[in-house]
Amino acid sequence: MQVVYEPWLVLLSIVMVVQGAYVGFTLAVQLGDAVGVRRRVLLAGAAFSLAVAIWTMHFVGMLAARISFPIDYLVFPTLLSLLVCVLVVGGAVFAISSGPFSVPRLFLSACLMGVGIFTMHYIGMAALHASAHMEHAPPLVTASLIIAIVASGLALWLATGEVRRPQLILSSFVFGIAVSGMHYTAMAGMNLVALPVPSSSAPVLSTDLLAIVVAVVAFCVSGIFLLVLVPDRSRGEGSSVKVVPVHAQTLQAAGVPVAPAGALAGNSKDHETQFGRGTYAPLGGAGAPPPRIARHLPIERDGATQFIAVEDVVAVHANAHYTYVFDGTRKLFCPLAIGEVESRLDKNRFMRVHRSHIINVDRVVGHRRNGDSELVELTASDHYSVPVSRGRVGWLKSRINVRHD
């Protein structure tokens, strides 16, 4: 039998997947700078937001279909489709954000996300088996899978560009096309045959009301993730650097040139050049504008905020949401996260060799193995070694050779 659709429910299904995708991508773009528990929470939030968006679009889209016989949805396949979608989409987000942008990583992530959308759809369709026999046209099944993979890849590629609101909105719309295009293409290739089942006397909730309830719940879930996990950027920048409460004497004692009163407030470019401001780049940072390099980093000492010249930094070590800056003799507390510190440093001089360590390449004097681990030796008043991740060993050796040739 041919399926017809209620137009306003079709539109609602597309709106829900676009808004859910916007929340999911907004969380995912923060993974590059996040560490520890926050990184895991952001990954879970992004995966769950995107999966709920996909599942809500599918469910509301099914309720938009006007079928001449009653349909009962089995609970287990319906919930299983959501679980599978969360796991596979989470894997896609983790894959694209686990390192620098590359075409193989984008291809893998697009395949994972597309297959997740595709699998979720057909597992969800299994919830109708108690009410109808379904036949699927192979060409349209294949087309739906291709649409899901290609459009997912395009959405992820757009999300790896500059982190601006129009860019995220565009990637969310493309993702909405991926999900809704896959869904309605697959539905076009489906043929339903009603099964003889006894009528139930249980009260039935109208499909329109059920669609509205599901949409409202999904919208609230997305809103909660957005409010809880997305930081206040303006508040965060002001509190992390802590330039305003520092007295001129403190800056002069740290060797930082002090501008006349009001100069920092009147010329933000001078402020960014002095202390640096990392670009807020999503999912690996591809396509972001070049960062402004800092000449000083903030440190906390003796109850006051002071500054250390970047030239004196030997290494940086992450500790939860903060870092310690090693100047060759002391470890100084820095209120910035390691991702924020990395974004302010010159990539030609500083290298992140481990999830929790950044080194000054000019201070490297050698490297050695310690069991299964690789260590890099840095020049300092005392012996100082930093662990190197396995994936960074070859890159580090090539950088050291280039710097010392």
Protein Blocks (a to p, Z undefined) as FASTA:
>chain_A
ZZdddfklmmmmmmmmmmmmmmmmmmmmmmmmpghjllmmmmmmmmmmmmmmmmmmmmmm
mmmpccfbdcdddfklmmmmmmmmmmmmmmmmmmmmnpccdfklmmmmmmmmmmmmmmmm
mmmmmmmmmmoccdddfklmmmmmmmmmmmmmmmmmmmmmccdfklmmmmmmmmmmmmmm
mmmmmmmmpccddddddddfbdcddfklmmmmmmmmmmmmmmmmmmmmmccfklmmmmmn
ommlpcfklmmmnopacddehklmmmmklmmmmnopadddeehipoiacddddfbdcdde
ehiacdddfklpmbdcdehjbccddehjaccddfbdfklmmmmpcfklpccfbfkbccdf
klpgbdcdehjaccdddddfbdcdddddfklmmmmmmmmmmmmZZ
